[in-house]
Amino acid sequence: MTKTKVEAVKAARVWCLAALLAFAGLAHADLVGPVVAIQDGDTIDVLVNRQPVRVRLAQIDAPEKRQAFGTRSRQALAELVFRQSVRVAETGRDRYGRVIGTVYLGNVDVNAQMVREGMAWVVSVW
């Protein structure tokens, strides 16, 4: 291999490494911890590194506390996850700074479970 080709291969490797590092910064990490509070039927607080992290369940919406079935929706979510260790697959942040993600209790997709139980509905547009 000529010197020019070796230099081109090295440059390509450096470029690929730089691209990987740049995209790695865009990835969202999973959060793991116990649920310490239920705000309403689609928002919980998860304890991560001794700090509560507010999590909005992705792709669903539930009645607010003061709306019809709001209290029941909140209770249903509490029965599923309160004081349980969950994993949150983060998909982003909302305008209030809350983590948006899919919550898993073991292999159970909690977001989908709330819809199956009739305590939330699917939101297709964020």
N, C-alpha and C positions, 0 to 999 in steps of 0.2 A: 504494500500500500504506500502511496506517495505521501510526502509530508503534507501536502495540501488536503488530501482526503482525510488523513488522521486529524488534522485541525478542524475540518468540517464535522467529523463525527464527534469530536470533543465539544464543539460549539452546539451541536444538536442535543447532546446529552445535558449540557448546562441549561439550554433553553427548556427542555422537557422537565428538568428538576425544578426550575423556576416556576413553570406553569403549574406543576403539581402542588408546590407550596402555596401558590396564590389561590388555587381552588380549594385547598384544604382549609384555608381561613374562612371560606364561605360556607363550609359545612356546619350543620348544627349538631351539637352533641346531645345524647340522651341524658335526661335527668332521672335520678333514682332517689327515692326517699319515701318516708311515711307522709300520708295526707293528714295535715294538722287542722285544716279548716275547710268548710264547704260554704262558699259564698252564695251560690244559687245553683240551679240545675245544670249549668255549663261552666262553672268556674270554681276552682279549688286552690288551696295553698299546700304546696309540697315542701317539706323541710329538706333543704340541700345544704350541706356544710354548715349546719346549725342556723341557717337563715331561711325564713319562709319565702318561697317563690310562687307568685301568683300565676296560675296556669288556666288559660281559656281553652276549653275542649274544641279542637279543630272541626270544622265542617258541620257543626250542629248548632242549633239554637234552642233554648228552653225558656219557658215563661219566667219573667222576673219575679222576685219575692212577692210583690204586691199585686201581681196579675193573677187571674184565675189559674189554678193548679200550680202556681209558683212554689208554694210551700211543699206541695206533694212532690214536685220535681226535685226540689232540693233534698227532701227526705230520701227519695229513691237513690240519688247519687251518694248520699251519706251512707245508706245501707250497703252500697256496693264497695265504697273505698275508704270511708273514714277510719283512721288509725291503721290502715293497711299500707304496706310498702308497694309503691307503684313505679312503673317506668314511663317516662314521658318522652315520646319521639317528637322532638321539637321541629316545627316547620317554619317558625319565624316569630315575629313580635307584632303586636297590634299597636294602634296609635296611642294607647295608654301605657305601653311598655310591658304589657303582660306577655308571657311566653304563650305561644299558640302551639298546640301539639295534640297528638293522639295519645291517650292514657291507656296503659295496659296493666291489668292486674293478673299476673301470671300470663297465660295465653289469651285472656279475654280482652277484647277491644272494648273498653268502657264507653267510648263515644258511640259505637254501634249498638251496644247493649242498652243505652239510654233511649235510642230510637226504637229498638225492638220492644222495649217496655212501654212505649207510647209517652215517655216523659220528655222527649225532645224531638225535633224534626231536623231533617237534612237541609243544610244551606249550601247551595251549589256555587254561589258567587261570594267571594270575600271582599 
